[in-house]
């Protein structure tokens, strides 16, 4: 009886708090729930700040979209491309790259660099029930995205130690979502952190927000469960504060932080060239970009609007503006955003303490399965019926006092994994695998190696893959052997190889005999 009474008290208290915010409908099915379901729902609701959620909704919706429309009005006329004095380019500033790399490696050697991985994404669009970082795209080695990134960190630490003679470490902060935290941690434990020290791999979780109907009412996923969604990759900044991550960075002496998304198979984790460029420019915030391939490519562009740096989504730019070209023939707005950023720890601290509450949520209208409050039936909507609110990692560019942009070659550094192979032939496991093998093929050629066919005839060097139908030479080089193509001459110069070719820490393997 006492337990039932206590449960009743909890329900009454919850109902009163929810009713004050107009959200008490979520308790509509409370009488039908068993004890465990009631406790789970009560715990979920106790963690929820209903007044804050209502405030987020009002700000995000503005005056019915009028405020957002007004802000977007005349956007084309207010946009300016990235000025050359804040732009560094891996291809156009080739002579400066070694200096930037040296500066970045010195910073890594001093253990002043950390990396922060945005790993909240589920593999739903890939057709797998686990986090994206656990995906195996079919490389000869069968390494996952997490495995490749971990080995790049290990190699970078080794390079910095060899050049500067001091042991160093690069802390790896991994932000998961509620749905990916446990499976991600278990995966790292199972693989013994891929050879990294456990104390230098730090997991933390981004926040979740309830999905709302167009009227601002919280939706139920089940009779006793709120429909929740991650608060976007810009939820990073709130999570940094709530989990004490910035404080941990300060205690470790970290000055520079490289932030990136999990799904890019070519990502140069803690890229010393990018870090060195940002340090040389005295930047507090930097964005790595790739040149847009064509005016209608669906990627946001880094630019200035009213003198303030931001990312403008492709859907917000008119075709006329997207097609504009500069004197050199390049697209004027060509700095394609790839969610790859540099921040100083001091800037992140300012964001967490001062600027994060000023960030406004972006609204995404979605088809959200939910329980009908009147009938108790599960509804699978055929058209958008509600919204999910999220913030974006680039929302804080506006607060930077010294913002810079670093342009890299797409074929060297960007091949995202977003879709299953059965889908539109773009950004899928096959394109990711081909991009990595094509890059490694080029590394071997640049180091003086050659490939031959089954008759021993040299295969002519071919240009980089131009479309998904081009098949690359099958070649994979372990990140533990080479981070960015360095150090291969002693292994491959003036030698001929048959494919598939694997070069790893155990040597050179030509996997032809067994057809592996």
SVG drawing of the C-alpha trace seen along z (x, -y; Angstrom):
<svg xmlns="http://www.w3.org/2000/svg" viewBox="-10 -43 74 63">
<polyline fill="none" stroke="black" stroke-width="0.4" points="0.0,0.0 2.8,-2.4 4.4,-1.8 1.1,-2.5 0.7,-5.6 4.2,-6.9 3.5,-6.2 0.3,-8.1 2.1,-11.1 4.7,-11.0 2.0,-11.0 0.1,-13.9 3.3,-15.9 4.2,-15.2 0.7,-16.0 0.8,-19.3 4.1,-20.3 3.2,-19.1 -0.2,-20.8 1.5,-24.1 3.3,-23.8 0.3,-22.4 1.9,-19.0 0.0,-16.8 -1.5,-14.8 1.6,-12.6 0.2,-11.0 -3.1,-10.1 -2.3,-6.3 -0.7,-6.3 -3.5,-4.0 -2.8,-1.4 1.0,-1.2 2.5,1.4 4.9,0.5 8.1,0.7 6.7,-1.4 5.4,-4.0 8.8,-4.3 10.6,-4.6 8.2,-7.3 8.4,-9.2 12.2,-9.1 12.1,-10.4 9.7,-13.2 11.6,-14.2 14.7,-14.8 12.7,-17.1 12.4,-20.8 9.0,-21.4 9.1,-25.2 12.5,-25.2 11.1,-22.9 8.1,-25.2 10.5,-28.2 12.6,-26.4 9.5,-25.7 8.3,-29.3 11.8,-30.7 12.3,-28.1 8.9,-28.7 9.1,-32.5 6.1,-34.2 5.0,-31.2 8.2,-31.2 7.9,-34.8 11.1,-35.7 13.1,-33.0 11.7,-34.1 12.6,-37.7 16.1,-36.7 16.5,-34.7 15.0,-37.5 17.6,-39.2 20.2,-36.7 21.9,-36.5 22.6,-40.3 24.1,-40.0 26.5,-37.1 30.2,-37.6 32.7,-34.8 35.6,-33.9 38.3,-36.6 41.7,-35.3 43.5,-36.6 41.7,-34.2 41.9,-31.3 44.6,-28.6 44.7,-26.1 46.4,-22.7 46.7,-23.1 47.2,-26.8 49.5,-27.4 51.6,-24.2 54.8,-26.0 53.5,-26.8 52.1,-23.4 55.4,-21.9 55.6,-24.8 52.0,-24.4 52.6,-20.6 55.7,-21.2 53.9,-23.7 51.0,-21.3 53.3,-18.3 55.1,-20.4 51.8,-21.2 50.8,-17.5 54.3,-16.6 53.6,-18.9 50.3,-17.1 48.3,-20.3 46.0,-18.8 42.8,-16.9 40.2,-15.5 36.5,-15.4 34.4,-13.0 30.7,-13.5 29.6,-9.9 25.9,-10.1 24.6,-8.9 22.8,-5.5 23.4,-3.5 19.7,-3.5 20.2,-4.9 23.0,-2.4 20.6,0.4 22.4,1.5 21.2,1.5 24.4,0.1 26.4,-3.2 28.0,-4.4 31.5,-4.2 31.2,-0.4 30.5,-0.1 32.8,2.1 32.8,0.8 34.4,3.9 38.1,3.0 40.5,5.9 41.5,5.4 37.8,5.2 38.6,2.3 35.7,0.2 35.6,-3.7 36.5,-3.7 39.4,-1.4 40.9,-3.5 40.5,-6.7 42.1,-5.2 45.1,-4.0 45.6,-7.4 45.8,-8.9 48.4,-6.3 50.5,-7.0 50.3,-10.7 51.5,-10.3 54.4,-8.2 55.3,-10.8 55.3,-13.6 57.4,-11.6 59.9,-10.7 60.3,-14.3 60.5,-15.8 61.8,-13.0 59.1,-13.3 56.2,-10.9 52.9,-12.5 49.2,-11.7 46.1,-13.0 43.0,-12.7 40.0,-11.4 36.7,-12.8 33.8,-10.8 30.3,-12.3 27.6,-9.7 23.8,-9.9 21.6,-8.0 21.0,-5.4 24.7,-4.8 26.5,-5.2 26.5,-1.7 27.1,0.1 30.0,-2.3 31.6,-1.8 31.3,2.0 32.8,1.9 35.9,0.0 36.2,2.3 35.9,5.4 38.7,4.1 40.9,2.9 40.6,-0.7 42.4,0.2 45.8,-0.1 45.1,-3.5 45.3,-4.1 41.9,-3.8 42.3,-6.9 42.8,-9.0 39.4,-7.9 36.6,-9.8 33.0,-9.1 30.2,-11.6 26.6,-11.9 24.8,-14.6 21.3,-15.7 18.0,-14.6 14.8,-16.6 11.2,-15.4 9.6,-15.4 6.7,-17.9 3.6,-18.2 3.1,-21.4 1.1,-22.6 4.0,-22.3 2.6,-19.2 5.1,-16.5 4.5,-13.3 4.5,-9.8 6.4,-7.0 4.6,-4.4 1.9,-4.8 4.6,-5.0 7.5,-6.5 8.2,-10.0 9.3,-10.3 12.9,-11.6 15.5,-12.7 19.2,-13.9 19.5,-17.7 21.7,-17.9 25.5,-18.0 25.3,-21.5 24.1,-19.9 27.9,-19.4 28.3,-22.7 25.7,-22.1 27.1,-18.6 30.6,-19.9 29.4,-22.0 27.1,-19.4 29.7,-16.7 32.7,-18.9 34.6,-18.2 36.1,-21.6 37.4,-21.4 39.0,-18.0 40.7,-19.5 42.1,-22.4 43.4,-19.9 45.2,-18.0 46.8,-21.2 44.9,-21.0 45.0,-24.2 43.7,-23.1 40.7,-20.9 39.9,-19.2 36.2,-18.4 34.9,-16.1 32.0,-13.7 32.4,-10.0 31.2,-9.1 34.1,-10.5 36.4,-7.5 39.2,-9.8 39.2,-12.2 42.7,-13.3 42.1,-13.1 44.1,-15.9 45.4,-17.0 48.8,-18.7 48.6,-20.9 45.1,-22.2 46.1,-22.8 49.4,-24.4 47.6,-26.8 45.1,-27.8 47.9,-28.4 49.9,-30.5 46.8,-32.6 46.0,-33.0 42.6,-31.6 40.1,-30.7 37.8,-28.9 38.5,-27.4 36.6,-25.4 38.1,-22.8 36.3,-22.9 36.3,-21.3 35.6,-23.1 32.0,-22.6 31.9,-20.4 29.0,-22.3 26.6,-25.1 23.8,-22.7 25.7,-20.3 23.6,-19.9 26.2,-21.1 26.3,-24.2 28.8,-26.9 31.0,-28.8 30.7,-32.5 30.0,-35.9 26.5,-37.3 26.4,-40.9 30.1,-40.5 29.5,-37.5 30.8,-34.0 28.3,-31.3 27.3,-28.3 24.5,-29.0 22.6,-25.9 22.3,-25.1 18.5,-25.4 18.8,-29.0 20.9,-30.2 19.3,-31.1 20.6,-29.4 21.9,-32.7 24.0,-33.2 25.2,-29.6 26.3,-29.9 28.4,-33.1 32.1,-32.8 35.2,-34.8 37.9,-36.1 39.7,-32.7 36.7,-30.8 36.0,-29.1 32.6,-29.3 32.4,-32.4 30.7,-30.6 32.7,-27.4 33.7,-26.7 31.8,-23.4 31.2,-22.7 32.3,-19.1 31.7,-19.4 35.4,-19.5 36.5,-22.2 39.2,-23.7 38.6,-25.4 40.8,-26.7 39.9,-25.4 39.5,-29.0 36.9,-29.6 35.0,-26.5 34.9,-27.6 33.5,-31.0 30.9,-29.2 29.8,-26.9 29.7,-29.7 28.4,-32.6 27.2,-31.9 25.4,-28.5 22.2,-29.8 21.9,-32.3 21.9,-29.7 18.5,-29.1 17.2,-25.7 16.7,-24.8 13.4,-23.1 13.1,-20.0 9.6,-18.9 9.5,-15.1 7.1,-12.2 7.1,-11.0 5.3,-7.8 3.3,-8.4 0.5,-7.3 -2.8,-9.0 -3.8,-10.6 -7.5,-10.1 -7.5,-6.5 -4.3,-5.0 -3.5,-3.7 0.0,-3.9 0.0,-6.3 2.5,-5.9 2.1,-9.3 2.4,-9.6 3.4,-13.3 5.2,-15.4 3.2,-15.7 5.7,-17.3 9.1,-18.8 12.5,-17.8 14.6,-20.7 18.3,-20.7 21.4,-22.9 24.3,-22.7 28.0,-22.5 28.7,-25.5 26.2,-27.8 29.0,-29.2 31.1,-30.6 29.3,-34.0 31.0,-34.3 34.6,-33.8 37.0,-36.8 39.5,-35.3 37.9,-32.9 39.9,-31.1 39.1,-28.6 41.4,-25.8 40.6,-24.3 41.6,-20.7 41.2,-18.4 38.0,-16.4 39.7,-13.2 42.3,-13.4 40.1,-14.1 36.3,-13.8 34.2,-10.7 31.2,-10.5 29.2,-7.4 25.5,-8.1 23.6,-5.6 23.3,-1.9 24.7,-0.4 21.2,0.3 20.5,-3.4 21.4,-6.2 25.0,-5.2 26.4,-8.1 28.0,-8.3 27.7,-4.6 30.1,-1.8 31.2,-1.2 32.1,-4.9 33.8,-5.1 35.9,-2.0 36.8,-3.1 37.8,-6.6 40.2,-5.1 41.8,-2.6 42.1,-5.2 44.0,-7.5 46.3,-4.7 46.9,-3.8 48.1,-7.3 50.3,-7.2 52.1,-4.1 52.6,-5.8 53.9,-9.0 56.4,-7.0 57.8,-5.5 55.9,-2.1 54.2,-0.5 51.3,1.9 51.4,4.8 48.6,7.0 48.5,10.8 50.9,10.9 53.5,8.7 52.7,5.7 52.7,2.3 49.3,0.8 49.5,-2.9 48.8,-5.4 45.2,-6.5 43.6,-9.7 41.5,-9.8 38.1,-8.2 35.6,-10.5 32.4,-8.5 31.1,-5.5 31.5,-3.2 35.3,-3.6 37.0,-0.7 40.1,-1.5 43.3,0.5 42.7,2.6 45.3,1.1 45.1,0.5 47.8,-0.9 47.4,-0.7 47.3,-4.1 50.0,-2.6 52.3,-2.6 51.4,-6.0 49.1,-8.8 49.1,-10.8 51.3,-9.1 54.6,-9.7 57.3,-7.1 56.4,-4.8 59.5,-5.2 61.6,-2.7 58.8,-0.1 57.7,-0.6 60.2,-2.7 61.0,-1.0 59.1,2.1 56.2,3.7 53.0,5.0 50.1,7.1 46.7,6.4 45.0,6.7 47.9,5.1 47.9,4.5 50.7,2.7 50.5,3.0 52.7,3.1 53.5,6.7 54.8,6.0 53.6,6.1 51.0,8.6 49.9,9.3 46.7,11.3 46.6,13.0 47.2,16.6 44.1,17.4 42.0,14.8 41.3,13.1"/>
</svg>
